[in-house]
Amino acid sequence: MAETSGDGPTLRYGKDGAIAWITADNPSRMNALTGGMWGALPEAIERATADSEVRVVVLRGAGDRAFSAAPPTPQIQSPPTPPPPPAYHPPHDPPPPPPPPRTHPPLAPTHGFCLGGGLGLALCCDMRIADDPSQFAIPAAKLGIGYNARWVRPILSAVPADRAKQLLFTGRRFRSADAEAMGLITQLVPKGEIEATVRALAQEIAENAPLSVAAAKCVIDEISRRPEHPDMAKLDAAVEACFASDDYAEGRRAFLEKRKPVFKGQ
């Protein structure tokens, strides 16, 4: 898998066939994203989305200790005085969520610690696969931090309101089994199996018709964001594009010929 990287804390980009891997690499801070890494994230996502070969994006943390913890917190010891201006982002309140891939499902293997902004980032992904030792928390209330409303939306897309309140009111760390019961994670696997599981899942999705996957993602995301007034014209257009595609014809031919279809996203 070819990767691009830099010295020090960095966001690495790699591609392995139809899977793009975006890796937060900051091991001394449990893969917390620095300001530069947050800034590079939308560009990495856009790079994956623009690549015609890529069909699934995986966001992960380097090593096996953590997916990502909250950003570094030197300001906690020396809080700014007077109170910070609106543009200031407190240590556990990262910038607004990055734009998710428009068509490519993002997956998050949440091994080890997944805390604060790290959990917020994982919740922006379509699915989260965790291993047994994982721990999850948003400790804003333990630090006197008001949690940015922009980051509450991804929480509510994964868990009911009462669970979101439990997460934010208590600041408690939840182990993987409890996180699965809450709905924070999609699938729980034994330690040591997370990368193989994510790779197999990404490959399974990548082998399906890209326009069908994109249409399903579009419909689910739009209805989740705007349940009362979804843009039905946009959703109908996404579905119609599937029926007008060469992939639809290929899917029918493969079914009749009893073979595996080869989809091209066209």
MARFIDREN-574719 format. One line per 5 residues: number of its first residue (from 0); their letters; for each residue x, y, z of N, C-alpha, C. Coordinates in steps of 0.1 Angstrom, whole numbers. Example, Ala and Ser with C-alpha at 12.3 -4.5 7.8 and 13.67 -1.06 7.14 Angstrom:
BEGIN
0 = as = 132 -57 78 123 -45 78 132 -33 78  128 -22 71 137 -11 71 129 0 79
***
This chain:
BEGIN
0 = maets = 8 -12 0 0 0 0 9 12 0  8 20 -10 16 33 -11 10 43 -2  19 50 5 14 60 15 22 73 13  16 84 17 23 97 18 23 101 32  34 107 37 35 111 51 45 122 52
5 = gdgpt = 46 127 65 56 137 68 62 134 81  72 143 86 78 141 99 69 146 110  70 140 122 62 144 133 48 140 132  39 146 140 24 143 139 20 146 125  13 136 119 9 138 105 -3 130 102
10 = lrygk = -10 133 91 -21 126 86 -16 119 73  -15 105 74 -10 98 62 -21 93 53  -18 93 40 -28 89 30 -22 77 23  -29 66 22 -25 54 14 -37 48 7  -34 41 -4 -44 34 -12 -40 20 -14
15 = dgaia = -50 11 -12 -48 -3 -15 -60 -8 -23  -58 -8 -37 -69 -11 -45 -80 -1 -45  -92 -6 -41 -104 3 -40 -106 9 -26  -96 7 -17 -97 12 -4 -87 23 -1  -91 35 3 -82 46 7 -81 45 22
20 = witad = -69 46 27 -66 46 42 -61 60 46  -68 66 55 -63 79 61 -60 76 75  -47 79 79 -42 74 92 -37 86 100  -43 88 112 -38 98 121 -26 92 128  -15 99 127 -2 93 132 4 104 142
25 = npsrm = 1 102 154 6 111 165 7 102 178  16 92 178 16 82 188 18 88 202  26 98 203 29 104 217 17 110 223  7 113 215 -5 119 220 -17 111 217  -15 98 216 -26 88 214 -34 92 201
30 = naltg = -26 96 191 -31 99 177 -41 111 178  -40 120 188 -48 132 187 -44 140 175  -55 146 169 -52 154 157 -48 168 160  -37 172 155 -32 186 157 -40 195 148  -38 208 149 -44 217 141 -41 215 126
35 = gmwga = -28 212 123 -24 209 110 -31 196 104  -32 186 113 -39 174 109 -54 176 106  -60 184 114 -75 187 112 -76 194 98  -66 203 96 -67 211 83 -65 202 71  -57 192 73 -54 183 61 -65 173 59
40 = lpeai = -74 170 69 -83 160 67 -93 162 56  -99 174 54 -108 175 42 -101 173 29  -89 177 28 -81 175 16 -79 160 13  -76 153 24 -74 138 22 -87 131 18  -98 136 24 -111 130 20 -115 133 6
45 = erata = -112 145 2 -115 149 -12 -106 142 -22  -94 139 -18 -85 132 -26 -90 118 -29  -95 111 -18 -101 98 -19 -114 98 -28  -122 108 -26 -135 109 -33 -132 112 -48  -122 119 -51 -119 122 -65 -112 111 -73
50 = dsevr = -107 101 -66 -100 90 -72 -110 80 -77  -110 78 -90 -120 69 -96 -119 54 -92  -107 51 -87 -105 37 -83 -109 34 -69  -111 45 -61 -114 43 -46 -129 42 -45  -134 33 -36 -148 31 -34 -151 31 -19
55 = vvvlr = -141 30 -10 -144 30 4 -132 37 11  -135 45 21 -125 53 28 -124 47 43  -112 45 47 -110 40 61 -102 51 69  -108 56 80 -101 65 89 -96 57 101  -84 58 104 -78 50 115 -67 57 122
60 = gagdr = -63 52 134 -52 57 141 -40 47 139  -28 53 140 -16 45 138 -14 36 150  -7 25 148 -4 16 160 -16 9 165  -15 4 177 -26 -4 183 -31 2 197  -26 14 201 -29 19 214 -42 27 213
65 = afsaa = -44 35 202 -56 44 202 -60 46 188  -73 48 186 -79 54 173 -75 68 173  -80 76 183 -76 90 185 -82 95 198  -74 102 205 -79 108 217 -82 123 214  -86 130 224 -88 144 222 -75 152 218
70 = pptpq = -76 164 213 -64 171 209 -56 174 222  -43 177 220 -34 180 231 -41 192 240  -38 192 253 -45 201 262 -37 209 270  -26 216 265 -18 225 274 -27 237 279  -37 241 272 -45 252 276 -53 249 289
75 = iqspp = -54 236 293 -61 233 305 -53 238 317  -40 237 316 -32 242 327 -31 257 327  -32 263 316 -31 278 315 -43 283 307  -54 284 313 -66 288 305 -65 303 301  -69 306 289 -68 320 284 -76 329 292
80 = tpppp = -71 341 295 -78 352 302 -76 364 294  -86 372 291 -101 369 293 -106 358 285  -119 355 286 -125 343 279 -122 344 264  -120 333 258 -116 332 244 -126 338 235  -122 344 223 -132 348 213 -139 337 207
85 = payhp = -150 339 200 -158 328 194 -150 319 184  -139 324 178 -131 316 169 -122 306 176  -120 308 189 -112 299 196 -118 285 198  -110 275 196 -115 261 198 -109 255 210  -117 253 221 -111 247 233 -105 234 230
90 = phdpp = -97 229 239 -89 217 237 -97 204 233  -109 203 239 -117 191 236 -128 195 226  -127 206 219 -137 211 210 -131 214 197  -128 204 188 -121 206 176 -129 214 166  -123 218 155 -130 226 145 -143 218 140
95 = ppppp = -151 225 132 -163 218 128 -160 205 121  -169 195 121 -166 182 115 -162 184 100  -153 176 96 -149 176 81 -160 172 73  -161 176 60 -171 172 51 -170 157 49  -180 149 51 -179 134 49 -178 132 34
100 = prthp = -172 120 30 -172 117 16 -186 117 10  -188 123 -1 -202 124 -7 -207 111 -11  -199 102 -16 -204 90 -22 -197 77 -16  -185 79 -10 -177 68 -6 -179 65 9  -184 54 13 -186 51 27 -173 52 36
105 = plapt = -173 60 46 -161 60 55 -163 50 67  -153 42 69 -153 33 80 -143 37 90  -145 34 103 -136 38 114 -133 25 122  -121 20 122 -117 9 131 -112 16 144  -121 15 154 -118 23 167 -112 14 177
110 = hgfcl = -99 10 175 -92 2 184 -87 11 196  -85 5 208 -79 12 219 -88 24 224  -81 35 226 -88 47 232 -94 55 220  -107 58 222 -114 67 212 -121 77 221  -115 88 223 -119 98 233 -120 112 227
115 = ggglg = -130 120 233 -131 134 229 -133 136 214  -125 144 208 -126 147 194 -124 135 186  -116 125 191 -114 112 184 -128 105 182  -136 105 193 -149 98 192 -158 106 183  -157 119 184 -165 128 175 -162 125 160
120 = lalcc = -149 123 157 -145 120 143 -150 106 139  -149 96 148 -154 83 145 -169 83 142  -176 91 149 -191 92 148 -195 99 134  -185 105 128 -188 111 115 -187 100 104  -182 89 107 -181 78 98 -194 70 97
125 = dmria = -196 63 86 -208 55 84 -209 43 93  -197 37 96 -197 25 105 -184 25 113  -185 20 125 -174 19 135 -172 5 139  -160 -1 137 -157 -14 141 -147 -13 153  -150 -19 164 -142 -18 176 -137 -32 180
130 = ddpsq = -126 -32 188 -121 -44 194 -124 -44 209  -122 -56 215 -126 -58 229 -121 -48 238  -108 -44 238 -102 -35 248 -106 -20 246  -113 -17 236 -116 -3 233 -123 5 244  -121 18 245 -128 26 255 -132 39 248
135 = faipa = -144 44 251 -150 55 245 -155 66 255  -152 78 252 -157 89 261 -156 102 254  -165 112 259 -164 126 256 -164 133 269  -152 136 275 -151 141 288 -152 156 290  -160 162 281 -161 177 281 -166 182 295
140 = aklgi = -176 175 300 -182 180 313 -172 179 325  -163 170 324 -153 169 334 -142 180 334  -142 187 323 -132 198 320 -139 212 320  -152 212 321 -159 225 321 -160 230 307  -160 222 297 -160 226 283 -175 224 277
145 = gynar = -179 234 270 -192 233 263 -190 226 250  -197 215 248 -194 207 236 -201 213 224  -194 216 214 -198 223 202 -211 216 196  -221 224 193 -233 218 188 -231 211 175  -221 216 167 -219 209 154 -214 195 155
150 = wvrpi = -208 192 167 -203 178 169 -214 170 177  -225 176 181 -236 168 187 -244 161 176  -245 167 165 -253 160 154 -247 146 150  -234 144 149 -230 130 146 -233 121 158  -233 126 170 -236 117 181 -251 112 180
155 = lsavp = -260 122 177 -274 119 176 -277 111 163  -268 110 154 -270 101 142 -267 87 146  -260 85 157 -256 71 161 -264 66 173  -268 75 182 -275 70 194 -287 79 197  -297 74 205 -308 82 209 -304 93 218
160 = adrak = -313 103 219 -310 115 227 -307 112 241  -313 102 247 -310 99 261 -296 93 263  -291 85 253 -278 80 253 -268 91 251  -271 101 242 -262 112 239 -261 120 252  -272 122 260 -271 129 272 -263 121 283
165 = qllft = -264 108 283 -256 100 292 -241 102 289  -238 102 276 -224 103 272 -218 117 276  -226 128 273 -221 141 276 -223 146 290  -234 142 297 -236 146 311 -226 140 320  -222 127 318 -214 120 327 -199 121 324
170 = grrfr = -195 122 311 -181 122 307 -175 109 309  -183 99 312 -178 86 316 -171 78 304  -162 70 308 -156 61 298 -164 48 297  -168 45 285 -176 32 282 -167 22 275  -167 10 280 -159 -1 274 -167 -5 262
175 = sadae = -161 -13 254 -166 -17 240 -179 -23 241  -182 -32 250 -195 -39 251 -206 -29 254  -203 -20 263 -213 -10 266 -216 0 254  -205 3 248 -206 12 236 -214 5 225  -212 -8 223 -220 -15 213 -235 -15 217
180 = amgli = -238 -17 230 -252 -17 234 -258 -3 232  -250 8 234 -255 21 232 -258 25 217  -250 18 209 -251 21 194 -239 30 190  -229 32 198 -218 40 194 -210 33 184  -209 19 184 -202 12 175 -211 2 167
185 = tqlvp = -207 -1 155 -215 -10 146 -212 -24 148  -199 -28 151 -196 -42 152 -184 -43 162  -185 -53 170 -174 -56 180 -167 -69 177  -154 -68 176 -146 -80 172 -135 -82 183  -130 -95 184 -119 -97 194 -107 -90 190
190 = kgeie = -99 -87 201 -86 -80 199 -77 -88 189  -71 -80 180 -63 -86 170 -70 -89 157  -83 -88 156 -90 -91 144 -96 -78 137  -93 -67 142 -100 -55 138 -96 -51 123  -83 -51 120 -78 -47 107 -84 -57 96
195 = atvra = -83 -70 99 -88 -80 89 -103 -78 87  -110 -75 98 -125 -73 97 -128 -61 89  -121 -50 92 -124 -38 84 -120 -39 69  -109 -46 67 -105 -48 53 -115 -56 45  -120 -67 52 -130 -76 45 -143 -68 43
200 = laqei = -147 -60 53 -159 -52 51 -158 -42 40  -146 -35 40 -144 -25 29 -144 -32 16  -138 -43 14 -137 -50 2 -151 -55 -3  -159 -60 7 -173 -64 4 -181 -52 -2  -180 -41 4 -187 -29 -1 -181 -25 -14
205 = aenap = -168 -25 -16 -162 -20 -28 -166 -29 -40  -169 -41 -38 -173 -50 -49 -187 -48 -54  -195 -41 -46 -209 -38 -50 -209 -26 -60  -221 -24 -66 -222 -13 -75 -220 1 -68  -210 8 -72 -208 21 -65 -219 31 -66
210 = lsvaa = -227 31 -77 -238 41 -77 -249 36 -68  -251 23 -66 -261 18 -57 -257 22 -42  -244 20 -39 -240 23 -26 -241 38 -23  -237 46 -33 -238 61 -32 -252 65 -30  -261 59 -37 -276 63 -36 -281 59 -22
215 = akcvi = -277 48 -17 -282 44 -4 -276 53 7  -263 57 5 -257 66 15 -264 80 14  -267 85 2 -273 98 0 -287 98 6  -295 87 4 -308 87 10 -308 86 25  -299 78 31 -299 76 45 -294 89 52
220 = deisr = -283 95 46 -277 107 52 -287 119 51  -294 120 40 -304 132 38 -316 130 48  -321 118 49 -333 116 57 -329 117 72  -317 113 75 -312 115 89 -310 129 93  -305 137 84 -302 151 86 -315 159 86
225 = rpehp = -324 156 77 -336 164 75 -349 155 75  -352 149 86 -363 139 86 -376 145 82  -378 157 85 -391 164 82 -392 169 68  -381 173 62 -381 179 49 -369 174 40  -368 162 38 -357 157 29 -359 162 15
230 = dmakl = -348 164 8 -348 168 -6 -351 156 -14  -364 153 -16 -368 141 -23 -364 141 -38  -363 153 -44 -359 153 -58 -345 148 -59  -336 153 -50 -322 148 -50 -322 133 -48  -330 128 -39 -329 113 -36 -335 105 -48
235 = daave = -345 110 -54 -351 103 -65 -341 103 -77  -333 114 -78 -323 114 -89 -312 104 -87  -308 103 -74 -298 93 -71 -302 79 -74  -315 76 -71 -320 62 -74 -321 60 -89  -326 70 -96 -328 69 -110 -315 67 -117
240 = acfas = -304 73 -112 -291 72 -118 -286 58 -118  -290 50 -108 -287 36 -108 -293 28 -119  -306 31 -121 -314 23 -132 -309 27 -146  -303 39 -147 -299 44 -160 -284 40 -163  -278 33 -153 -263 30 -154 -260 17 -162
245 = ddyae = -248 17 -167 -243 4 -173 -242 -6 -162  -239 -2 -150 -238 -12 -139 -251 -20 -136  -262 -13 -138 -275 -20 -137 -276 -31 -147  -272 -27 -160 -273 -37 -170 -263 -49 -167  -251 -46 -162 -242 -56 -159 -247 -65 -147
250 = grraf = -253 -59 -138 -259 -67 -126 -269 -77 -131  -278 -72 -140 -288 -81 -146 -282 -93 -154  -272 -89 -162 -265 -99 -170 -258 -110 -162  -251 -105 -151 -244 -114 -143 -254 -123 -135  -265 -118 -131 -275 -126 -124 -280 -137 -134
255 = lekrk = -283 -134 -146 -288 -144 -155 -277 -154 -159  -265 -149 -160 -254 -158 -164 -247 -165 -152  -253 -163 -140 -249 -169 -128 -234 -167 -125  -229 -155 -126 -215 -151 -124 -215 -139 -115  -203 -136 -110 -201 -124 -102 -200 -111 -111
260 = pvfkg = -208 -101 -108 -208 -89 -116 -195 -81 -114  -191 -74 -125 -179 -65 -124 -185 -51 -127  -185 -43 -116 -191 -30 -116 -180 -19 -119  -184 -9 -126 -174 1 -130 -178 15 -125  -190 16 -118 -194 29 -113 -199 38 -124
265 = q = -204 32 -135 -209 40 -146 -223 35 -151
***
